[in-house]
Amino acid sequence: MNFKNLLVAIVVTIAGTTTVNAQKTLVDVAVGSKDHTTLVAAVKAADLVTTLQSAGPFTVFAPTNAAFAKLPAATVSYLLKPENKAALVKILTYHVIAGSFNAAAVVKAITDGGGSATLKTVSGGNLVASIKEGKVILTDEKGATSTVVATDLAANNGLIHVVDAVVLPK
């Protein structure tokens, strides 16, 4: 293979990879993560797949499986029951912010806010973001906290920031 053909092959491969990544929605990114199987099951049970595949953009603070495991025993199985769908939807949409806010934008909002930023969630509640020991901390309406452990997982309709605890609305 000559240099020109090799260059064309590389460009086609990169373009194909970029197109595939650009077509992934927030749901696709979560489905591809072994650490978010509980979140994916909850999103499906709450009938939020279509919403989180829509244009958005959305910023999702995505709890890991370990985050869900920190909840009191049987909480997840209770929430996944069809009769508890409204409560599940409220909790899941409490983890979603309308708009696409990367980690730098969140930190800037905290700095501009004098050390904290109030984030309005899709559920209508508020999360307070602050920085402690160099990490972004979310404080829910009940006073519990969650730490952002990974940032800026990009999808074509927003961003995911991974959190280590489930935040709960009032």
C-alpha positions in Angstrom: 0.0 0.0 0.0 1.5 3.4 -0.9 1.4 6.4 1.3 -1.6 8.0 -0.4 -3.7 4.9 0.0 -2.6 4.6 3.6 -3.5 8.2 4.3 -7.0 7.7 2.7 -7.5 4.6 4.8 -6.6 6.4 8.0 -8.9 9.4 7.2 -11.8 7.0 6.4 -11.2 5.1 9.7 -11.1 8.3 11.7 -14.1 9.8 10.0 -16.1 6.6 10.6 -15.1 6.5 14.3 -16.0 10.1 14.7 -19.4 9.5 13.1 -20.1 6.5 15.3 -19.2 8.5 18.5 -21.2 11.5 17.3 -24.3 9.4 16.9 -24.3 8.0 20.5 -27.0 9.5 22.8 -26.7 9.8 26.5 -28.6 6.4 26.8 -26.1 4.8 24.4 -23.1 6.0 26.5 -24.7 4.7 29.7 -25.6 1.3 28.1 -22.0 1.0 27.1 -20.8 1.3 30.7 -20.6 -1.7 33.0 -20.7 0.7 35.9 -24.2 2.0 35.0 -26.4 -1.1 34.6 -28.6 -0.1 37.5 -29.1 3.4 36.1 -29.9 2.0 32.6 -32.5 -0.4 34.2 -34.0 2.5 36.1 -34.2 4.7 33.0 -35.9 1.9 31.1 -38.4 1.3 34.0 -39.2 5.0 34.2 -39.8 5.2 30.4 -37.1 7.9 30.1 -35.2 6.3 27.3 -36.9 8.3 24.5 -36.5 11.6 26.5 -32.8 11.0 27.0 -32.3 10.1 23.4 -34.0 13.3 22.2 -32.1 16.3 21.0 -31.6 17.9 24.4 -29.0 18.9 25.3 -28.9 17.5 28.8 -26.2 17.2 31.5 -26.7 14.0 33.4 -25.1 13.3 36.8 -25.0 9.6 36.5 -24.8 7.4 39.6 -22.8 4.3 39.4 -24.0 0.8 40.4 -22.0 1.3 43.6 -23.9 4.6 44.2 -27.3 2.8 44.0 -25.9 0.1 46.3 -25.4 2.7 49.0 -29.2 3.3 49.2 -31.1 1.5 51.9 -31.8 -2.2 51.2 -34.6 -2.9 48.7 -34.8 0.7 47.6 -33.9 0.0 44.0 -36.2 -3.0 43.7 -39.0 -0.9 45.2 -38.4 2.0 42.8 -38.3 -0.3 39.8 -41.8 -1.6 40.4 -44.4 -0.1 37.9 -46.5 1.3 40.7 -43.6 3.4 41.9 -42.8 4.9 38.5 -43.6 8.5 39.4 -41.1 8.4 42.3 -38.5 6.9 40.1 -39.0 9.5 37.4 -38.7 12.3 40.0 -35.4 10.8 41.3 -33.9 10.2 37.9 -34.8 13.6 36.5 -33.4 15.2 39.6 -30.0 14.0 38.2 -30.6 15.9 34.9 -29.9 19.5 34.0 -31.3 21.1 30.9 -28.3 22.2 28.7 -24.8 21.0 28.2 -22.5 22.0 31.0 -19.0 20.6 30.8 -16.8 20.4 33.9 -15.2 23.7 33.2 -18.6 25.4 33.0 -19.7 23.9 36.3 -16.5 25.0 38.1 -16.8 28.5 36.6 -20.4 28.7 37.9 -19.2 27.7 41.3 -16.4 30.2 41.2 -18.8 33.0 39.9 -21.2 32.1 42.6 -18.7 32.7 45.4 -18.1 29.0 46.2 -21.4 27.4 45.1 -23.8 27.2 42.2 -27.5 26.2 42.3 -28.4 23.9 39.5 -32.1 23.7 38.5 -32.9 20.1 37.7 -35.4 18.8 35.1 -37.5 17.5 38.0 -37.9 21.1 39.2 -35.6 20.7 42.2 -32.2 22.2 43.0 -28.8 20.8 43.4 -26.0 22.9 45.0 -22.6 22.4 43.4 -19.5 23.3 45.4 -15.8 22.4 45.4 -14.2 20.5 48.3 -10.5 19.3 48.1 -10.5 20.0 44.4 -13.6 17.9 43.6 -17.1 19.0 42.6 -19.6 18.1 45.3 -23.4 18.0 44.7 -25.6 18.6 47.7 -29.2 17.5 47.3 -32.3 19.1 48.9 -32.1 16.7 51.9 -28.5 17.8 52.6 -26.8 14.6 51.4 -23.8 14.9 49.1 -22.4 13.2 46.1 -18.9 13.6 44.5 -18.3 13.9 40.8 -15.8 11.2 40.0 -15.6 11.4 36.2 -16.5 14.3 33.9 -17.4 15.2 30.3 -18.5 11.9 28.9 -19.8 13.2 25.6 -22.9 12.2 23.7 -24.5 13.9 20.7 -27.3 15.2 23.0 -25.3 16.3 26.0 -22.8 15.3 28.7 -22.5 12.8 31.5 -20.7 13.4 34.8 -20.4 10.3 36.9 -21.3 10.6 40.6 -20.6 8.3 43.5 -24.0 8.7 45.3 -27.6 9.0 44.3 -28.9 12.5 45.0 -32.5 12.8 46.2 -35.1 15.5 45.9 -37.4 16.6 48.8 
